[in-house]
Amino acid sequence: MRDFLLYYGVFAVYYVIAINSLYFIIMLFSFKSIMGILKSSIYSRFQTLSGSEHVPPISILVPAYNEELTIIENVRSLLSLNYPRYEVLVVNDGSKDATLQVMINEFSMVYSEHMPVQPLLHTSKIRGIYHNPAFPNLYLIDKENGGKADSLNAGINLSHYPLIASIDADSLLEKDALIRIAKVYMENPDETVAIGGDIRIANGCKIEDGVVKDIRLPDKFLPMMQSVEYLKAFLGGRIGWSAINGLIIVSGAFGVFRKDYIIKVGGYREGYPGEDMNIIIKLHKYMLENKLPYRVAFCPDAVCWTQAPDTLKILGSQRRRWGRGNLKNMIEYGRYMAFRPKYKLFGMLTLPFNILFETLNPYFRITGLLALIGYTMLDMTSGYVLLIYGLLNVLYGMLLGIGSLLLEEIAFRRYPRFRDIVKMLFYTILMFFGYRQIGVIWRFLGHIEYLRNNNSWGTMTRTSWQTKGSENISSLEARS
């Protein structure tokens, strides 16, 4: 028993060192890329593209299930984008609330029989399509409930343009977000198959007519934790992975894709709580197996603001769903794509990294903690050794968090007030004392739910954008 604990403890130490070192290397790629991104943002003429006829038209797909409190502000935000030619397709996925009716009432939409449906992808039954000529680029699709992936596929079938953008109904795009992401696409349109945008937490911000008027950090504990967490994941992680074309996910909250390749890979997969990861893995697989040059890019200055869960119950539901989706994707794709030279960097680095340091992370973390407890109970080490090990782990994580804050300050500065930086730094340190640990438990519970064949979306509380700070005006989402 003592020998087993000793060897496993050594393994756990090297595992933590390895994962933090790899995260650090990815962050270095982010720092290497950020200056080029910054120069491109400052000196490019992306503003002039907003009136150019050469900018590719985009179909924006908005899956909506029980979104009566947020959908109007979301659509207003999309209709006011600085982009020359686009359409917005809101897909009502059999909502049980008044989502359909509030859209019809707000935009005076009427039933239409003149919009053809292209049966490119299988979807649940379309019950009706609504339109108002006063809003020529806005369509409302009403369909039977089939889940988020099914809604996206329905939007693809009804879309008119070669690029599609997916955005959550509880999210708001900055006015120039679409033109910034289109600029990245236009740099290499033949090879770019997907581009992800940066996701920021809108809790605490002042929203007027679908526009973020005043950027503020959240007042509540959990949304604030997620703010620094998202900063680290998107700026510290996805910039770096994008630089080496190893990005494994484009957030479902905001991403742009080539429609022809989405159709070639069979569209979004139904029954997948991690449909945003699944579609990117399928794109990597298709392009590599057909030996086609490609890239999956990330545009950190194309910002989408989203609502974050503000209770442990809702946040736990979200994180368990993420855990289920990650495990399902790794079981179905990782087992035959990982460590195979045929899949190049994606198979030799991205998937192994995800399997070892994301999917299996809860098991190593939990058992490593149990081994340390065993050390103490069997008097195999002193408390000082455990304390030093714990502090090194926290300091390593803090270094990564601080690196993300530096990236934010160097390139974007969305939070100009000094006290905001101090607050983010404080929460970057605080997240290592309980928040990260409970996150590990949620992922583990998500794996248990997967083994129980639970593919439900879970619950999500929506708060009206028009009622700042009001937690009472909310709705619950529970996708099938």
Buried (B, 14 or more C-beta within 10 A) or exposed (E): EEEEBBEBBEBBBEBBEEBBEBBBEBBEBBBEBBEEBBEBBEEEEBEEBBEEEEBBBBBBBBBBBBBBBBBBBBBBBBBEBBBBEBBBBBBBBBBEBBBBEBBBEEBEBEEBEEBEEEEBBEBBEBEEBBBBEEBEBBBBBBBEBBBBBBBBBBBBBBBBBEBBBBBBBBBBBBBBBBBBBBBBBBEEEEBBBBBBBBBBBBBBBEBEEBBBEEBBBBEBEBBBBBBBBBBBBBBBBBBBBBBBBBBBBBBBBBBBBBBEBBBBBEBBBBEBBBBBBBBBBBBBBBBBEEEEEBBBBBBBBBBBBBBBBBEEEBBBBBBBBBBBBBBBBBEBBBEEBBEEEEBBEBBBBBBBBBBBBBBBBBEBBBEBEEBBEBBEEEEBBEEEEBEEBEEBBBEBBBBBBBBBBBBBBBBBEBBEEEEBBEBBBEBBBBBBEEBBEEBBBBBBBBBEBBEEEBBBBBBBBBBBBBEBEEEEEBBEBEBE
